[in-house]
Amino acid sequence: MKKKLLLGLVAGAALVTTLSACGGKEKESAKDSGKTEIKVTWRDTGEVDTLRTYLETFAEKFEKENEDIKLVLSPITASEGDYFSKVALSMQSESTAPDVVAEDTFMLNSDANAGYLLPLDDKVKDWSEWPEYTENLKAGSTGEDGVLYAIPGVTDSRGLWYNKNIFKEAGLPVDWQPKNWEEIITTAKTIKEKAPKVIPFSMGVAKANGESVSMQTFEMLLYGTKDTLFDTDTKKWNVNTAGIEDSLTFVDDVYNKEKIGPSLSVAMNSNYGSVLFQEKFPNDEAAIILDGIWNIGNYKSDGVVPIDNATERFGFAAMPTQNGEAPGTTTMAGGWSWSIPKKSKHHDESWRVIQALGTKDEQAARALAQGNLTVRGDAAEVPEYKEVPFMAEATELLENAYFRPANDKYPNVSTEIQNMVESVASGSKTPEEAAKQYADNVTRIVGKENVKD
């Protein structure tokens, strides 16, 4: 056993030496050529990493136009949670900090508060491209202190997917756009009656599915009421509001009162999204799903379930506000942005890279490569972008988009949202009981002084 351990340690040491030597040669090569190395870091999603594919093409073009810079693509292959931890750790030291880093708007404020990110307000002040960015999306790259810490890269929106075949069977219009929550419930009840083997309405409710429950379900409902999670003026959390109870009542209506949702075996599945969009929906077994625009990727020619006539089979409607209040629809937007770590030694060169990534053509190219939405209005007019099914509709929704609170306590609050939603959907708590427990738990997490009376 000791002999095996010794051999393992020797092999490990040899591997570290080899990697160090390779890194050294690469740096020496760049130094000898007079080029500045700019390390670009993002989360590698695995075997098919669409961002890597895009960046490889981008790097080749960029280096031809910027002969003094060499781009070093340095992804971190990890789960979402591990990526956040690893990239934060890397930004603590000049020797490990990347020069350009992909920041999820979900975690941006946490990294900004930790002092890891360079403020960019002075950079964008004279940047002629900045006015082309969708104004609403700039909020997602701004910290709680009002400082800009990132440049949006791609974004997304959420709405109501619906199956036109099922709607026809139930005698419903295929150009469906509900005006309020009641119309969603009414439509789903009609489908339950006319097509009893179909799941009328679906939305994620299992805490096993994490942030998607908070954002795709609860916040899509809450931000359609008069309430929000966080009061940006007082910097306090809203925990005792009618909007919270109303949102939970909608969940309760779907899963318990009207029984128009999927069975709990489907709803509580950790692969809920895959089951719905790769099995039930394309096989005409699910009628309406509250979820994100990116699911169209399942049906592309190289997707999991290729469908040639997706626009004939499916529709994508905006999520209405609770009672049709202005502006009539709502969506939550997230996405990834580009930041410059403070510990980077090459702030000016890093900014040149981000500027190049942010042009109209590059924004459109990345969105097309990843199946997400562009963050520039003019990029949304590129013909190839407009040809992608439902992309125009989803992009238009961004005008009424909300973002998750720019507060470093949000990840903890989000966990409580997931617990709250699951407890109502499963029937273990009433909306009132779940809302009360949520209020108690969030107050404990953020402190009584940070909760709005």
N, C-alpha and C positions, 0 to 999 in steps of 0.2 A: 504493500500500500504506500509506504514512504517512498519507494523507488518510483512509483507512478506519479506521485505528487511532485517529486523533484524534477522528473522529466517534463511534467506539465509546466512547472515554473520556468524551466530553462526555455521551453518552446515559447511560452508567453513573453519572456524577456527578449527572445530573438525577434518575435513579431513586432514588439514595441520598437526595437532598434531599427528594424527594417522600415516601419512606417515613418519613424523619425528621419531616417536617412532619405527616404523618398521626398518627404516634406521639405527637407533641407535643400535637396537638389532642385526642387521646383522653385523655391524661394531664390536660390542662387541664380537660377536661370532667368527669372524675372528681373532680378537685380542687375545681372550682367547686361540684359537687353535694355535697361533703362526704363522698364515699365513698372507701374505701380499696381500691385495686386489688390483687387477688391473682392473680398469674400462675401458671397451672397448665400444666405441661409434661409431655408424654409422647411416645412414639414413634408417629407417624402411619404406619400400614401401607399407605397408598395410597388407591386409588379407593374401596374399601369399608372404611372405618375404623369398626368397631363401637364402639370406645371413644369416639370423637368424637361419634357419634350419641347414645350414652348421656350423655356429659358436657353436651351441649347441652340435653338435657331436664333434667338435674340442675341446671344453672346457672340455668335459668329459675325453677325451684322455690326454689332456695336464695336467690336475690336477692330474691324476694318475702318470704321469712321473715327475711332479714338485710339490711335496707335500707341499712346503713352499709357494705356490701361489694359491690364489682363484680368478678365473676370474668372474667378475661381468659384465654381458651383459647389457648394458645401451643404447639402441637405442633411437633415436629421431624420432618420427613419425611426419613428416611435408612434405610440398611441397619442391621441390629442393631449391628454393630461400630462403624459411624460414629455411631450414636446415643449409644453409651456415651462415645465420645471427645468429641462435641459437648456433651453435657450436663455432662460433667466440666469442660470448658473454661468453660462458662457459670457454673458454681458457684464459680469462682475470684475473681469480682469482684462487688461489691455492685451495680454498674450493670447486670449481665447475669444475675445469679442469679435463677432462678424462685423463687416462694414455696412452691409445692407441686410436687414432682417425682416422676414414676414411676420407681421403682428396680427393676430385675430382681434377684431374690434371688441370681442368678448373679454380679452385680457389686457388690452392696451393701457387702461387706466392703472391697473395694478403695477405694470412695468414702469409707467411714467412716475407714479408715486414713489417707487423704489429708487428713482433717479437714474434709471438705465438708459433713457431715451433723450436724444437731442431735440430741443424745441426747433420747429421749422417755420415759425411765423416770419422771421426775417428772410428766409429762403424764398417763400412764395410771394412775398411782397412785390417783387419785380419780375415774377415769372409770368410770362404772357399766356401760358397754357392754363393757369389756375382758374380763370373765370369760366373756362369750358366745362369744369367739373360740376356735376349736379349739386346744387347748393345744399340740398337736404342731406347729402351723404357726407359732407364735410364734418357734420356733428359727430359721426362715428369715429373720426380720427382726432377728435379734440378731447383733451382731458377734463377732469372735473374743475381744474383751475382755469379753464378757458384757453389753454395753450394748445396749439396744433403740434402733435407729436408724430404724425404719419401722413402719408399720401395714399388715398384709396387706390386699391388695385383691382379688385372685382367685388361685386356685391350680389345680392339675391333678393327676392321678394317671395311672398307667400300668398296663396289664394285658394280657391275651391276648384279642384279637379273634378270633372264630371264625365260620365260615360254616356255618350249620345245614343248608343244602341239600347241601353236600359231606359233612357228617357223616352225614346220612341215607344218602347214596349209598354211603358206606364202612361202613355198619352201626354207626355210633358214636352214643352218647347225645347228644341236643341240649341237655341240661342239664349240660354238661361242666364239671368243675372238677378239674384235675389236682392230685394231692397232693404231687408232687415233680417234679424235672427229668426223671427217668427216664420218668415217665408222659407227659410232653410228647413226648419222643423216640419212645416206643412208639406214641403216637397218630399222630404224623407218618409213621412207617414204615407203619402200617396204611393211611393215606391214599395214600401212594406206591404201595402194592400195589393197592388197590381203585379208585383214581381217578388213573391214571398221567399224565393230561394236566394235573393240578392241581399248583400249588406247595404242598407240604405245610406248610412252616413258613418264616416270614420274620422277619428282624430287621435293622435297619440296621447296615452294617459299613463303608461307604465313608467315608474321611476327608473326601471332598467334601461330605458331609452334616453335618460339624461336630459341634456339641454333642449333637445327637440320638443320635449313635453312643455318646458317653460316657454319656449319661443313660438313654436308652431301652433300650440294649442292655447295655453292660458293667456299669454300676452297678446295673441291675435284677438282674443275675446276682450280682455281688459281694456286695450287701447281703442276698442270700438265703443266703449262707454265714456262717461265724462271723467273717468279717473285714470290715473297712471300709477306705476309702481313707486315712483320717486318724484318728489317735488324739487325741481331744479332751482327754484327761487330760494326756498328755505333750506335746501340741502338735507331734507328729512324724508324718511320712508313713510309711505301711506300704507297703513295696515288695517284701519277700521273704516272701510269704504263700502258704499252700496255696489260699486263696480266689481269688487272682489266677490261678493256674495252672488251677484247676478251672473258672473262668469261661471262660478261653480254650479249655480242652478241650471245653466245651460248644459254643462257636463252631466249633471244628474238627470236632466230631462232625456238626453240622448241615451245614456246607458241604463237608467233604472225606470224612470217614469214612462217614457214612450217606447223604450227598448228598440231603438232604431240604429243602435251601434253594433259593432262586431261582438261576437262572443268573447268572454274574458280570456279564453285560450288563445285567441288571436290578438286581442287588445294588450294582453300582458306579455306577449312574446317579445323577447329581446331583439328579435329580427322583424319586428312589426312592419317597418317600412318596406323591407324586401318582400315580405309576404303579400302586402297590399299592392305594391306597384309592379312586382314581377310575376305575381300569380293571379290574385283576385281581379284586379282592374283590367288587365289585358284579356282575361278570360270572361269578361262580362259578369263577374261575380261581386263587384263592388261598384256602387253608383256614384257617390260623392266622397271626396277625401280632402280634408283641410291639410295642406302641406305646401312644400316649396316648389318653385319653378324648375329647379335642377333635375327633378324626376323625369323630365322629358328625355334626359340622357339614356334612360333605360330602353327607349324605343328608337334610337338612332340606328343607322345601318350597322354600326359596330357596337351597339349596346347589348345588354343581356337578353332583351326581348325585341328584336328588330321589327318595326311596324312601318310599312311604306306609307300608309294613309292615316297617320296619327291625327291630323287635324279633322279628318272625317269621323274618326272613332271617338275622339275626346274633345272636351272643351276646358277652358281655364277662366273662371269667373273671379271677379274681385270679391273680397270678403266685405260684406256691408257692415256699417256701424249698427249698434244695437237696435235703434228705432229709426234708422235712416237719417240720423242727424248729419249736418254738414261736417265734412265734405262728402258724405255718403258712403265712402269706402275707407278701408284702413289696411295697412300691411306692416309687418316688421321686416327690417332690413339688417343684414349682418355683413359678413364678408371679411376679406383679408386686405391688409394695407402694407405699405413699405415704410420702415423706419430706419433711422441711423442711430446705432448705439453711441452713447457718449464716449465710451472707452475705445471706439474706433480711432485709428490714427490718421484716417484719410477722409475727413468730413467733406471737403470740397469735391474730391473725386467721387465719393459715394453719392453726393447730390447730383452730379452729372449723370450717374447711372439711373437714379430715380427719375430724373427729368426725361431721359430717353425711354424708360419704361412707360412714361405717362403721356406719350404723344397719342394723337387721335388713332393712327394706324396700329400702334402697338396695343392700345387699349382694346380695340376691336379684335385684334389677332388673339390676344390672351383670352378674352371672353369666349371666342369661338372655339379655341382649343380646349377650354375647360367646361363649356356648357353653362357658364354663369352670365351675369349681366354686366355690361360695361358701366363705368362710373362717369363717363363723359357723354353729354347730350349729342355732340357732333359725331362721336364714334357710333352711337346708336343708329345713325343714318347711313352707315356703310351698307351697301346693298347685300353683301354676304351675311351680315348680321341680321338684317331685317328679314331674310329668307328663312331663318331658323323658326320652326313652329312655336308660336306663343311668346316669342321673345319680345315682340313689340308691345303686346299687352302687359307682360310682366314688367317691362321697363317703365311703362307709363304709370304703373302703380307706385313707383318710387317717389312721385311727387307728394304722396300722402304717407310717406314711410316714417316709422318711429324706430328708435334704437334702444337697446338695452341701457340701463342707467350707467353713466360714466362714474362708477363708484367701486372702490376695491372690495367692498363687501358683497357686491352682486353675486359672485359665484356661490357664496354661502346661502344667500337668500334664494337663489335659484334652486338649490337642493330642497329647501323648504317648500317651494312651489310644487316641485315634482311629488313630494310626499303628500301634499294637500290634494292635488288633482287625483292621484291614484286612490287615495282614501275615499273620495267621493265616487269615482267611477266604479270602484269595487263594492260600494254600498256599505263600507265599514263606518263611514261618518256621513252625517248630513252636511249640506253646504254651510250651515251655520256653525256646526261643531268644527268642521275643518278650517273655516275662516278664523275662528277663535284660537285654535291651536297655532295656526300660522302667525297670527298677531303676537301671541305670547313668545313663540320661538324667534321671530325676527327681532322683537324688542330685546330679547336676551342677546342676540348676535350683534346687533348694531349699537345697543345701549339706549336706554329710555330717552335720553336727551336728543337722540337722532331719529325719533319717531314722531310723526305729526299727530297732534291731539285731534 
